[in-house]
Amino acid sequence: MFDNLDQLYTFDKKQSVKIISKNLDATISGVSLKFFEEGIATFENLVFSSKPKSTSDGYSLDTLALDEDFLNSTQSLSLQRTLTVSFRECLPGEQLVNGMCLPC
């Protein structure tokens, strides 16, 4: 991880980060738990789901790798734990069924 001064912070390979859903309308499919490799955790092929035309901040990063007391005590570091995802509305040829856009 890099801070806003481009300083690299590395983590033990045993440390992990997970993307979690904070509400029932927002779900995640795929491998949402990753272990750090040289300070980097890469997520691939995740599918975020929620109601069409909504903007959800119901996803967050969960990790014990960061010392939040240290982050809060310094002005040079900040951590954004919430992921904001915007979802499209139903396209022509789709209809809203049970909160999902499905072909007509």
N, C-alpha and C positions, 0 to 999 in steps of 0.2 A: 504494500500500500504506500502511496505517495501522499505527503501532506501538501499544503498550498505553497510551501517553499521548495518543493521537489525533493524533499528528503525521503529516502526509502526506509520503510519500517518492515522488518521481516518477522515472520512468526514461525514457531515450531511446527513441523509437518503434522504433528498430532492435533493441532488446532483446526477447527472447522467453522464454517459459516453456513447458515440455512436460511432460505427464503420461506417465510411463513405467511399464511393468510390470517388477517385479524378479524374478518367478519364472514358470515355464512354466504353472502352473495358473491364473494371473490374466492376462486379456487385456483390451484396450481397443479398441473400435470407434468410429470417428468421427474428427473433427479434434482431435487431442490436442496440437497445437502452435499457440500463439497469440502475437501480438505485443502488447506493452503499448501502451495508448492512455491517455494522461494517468495513468500509473501503475497501470492496471487491465487485467487480461487476463480475458476472459469466455469460458468454455467452455460450449457448448450441444450437446445431443443426443449426449452420450457414452454408450456402453454398456459397462459393466464386466461381465466374465464370469469365473466361477470355479465350483468345485464347489458344489452345493447344500448349504445349511446350514453353510457355512464362513464364517469371518471372515478376511478377507485384509488384511494390511498390506503387500501386495506392490506397491503403487502409490506412486510418489513424484513430487515436483516437481523438475524439472531446469532450472536457469537460471543464467546468468552475470551477471544483472543485479544481484545482491546481493553486497556485499563481506562475505564470511563472517568474515574476520578482524576487521572492525569490529563485526559482530553479536556475535561471541564475546567481544569486549573490553568490551562495555557491558551493564549489567544491565537497561536499559530496553527492550531489543529482544530478541525471540526469534523463531525461525523453525521452524515445524512443517513438515517436508518430506514426511512420510509420511501417506498417505491410508488410513484404515481403512474398509473397506466390508464390510458384513454381507450375506450372500446368503440368500434364503429356502429353505426345504425344499420338496420336491415337494408339490403340492396334491392333494387327492382328484381322481381322474381323470387323474393324471399318473404316470408311472413313470420311474425312473432308468435312462437308457440312455447308456452312454459318458460318464458324468459330467454329463449334462444331464437336466433334467426335460422329458419329452415326453408328449403326450397318449396315453392307452391306446388 
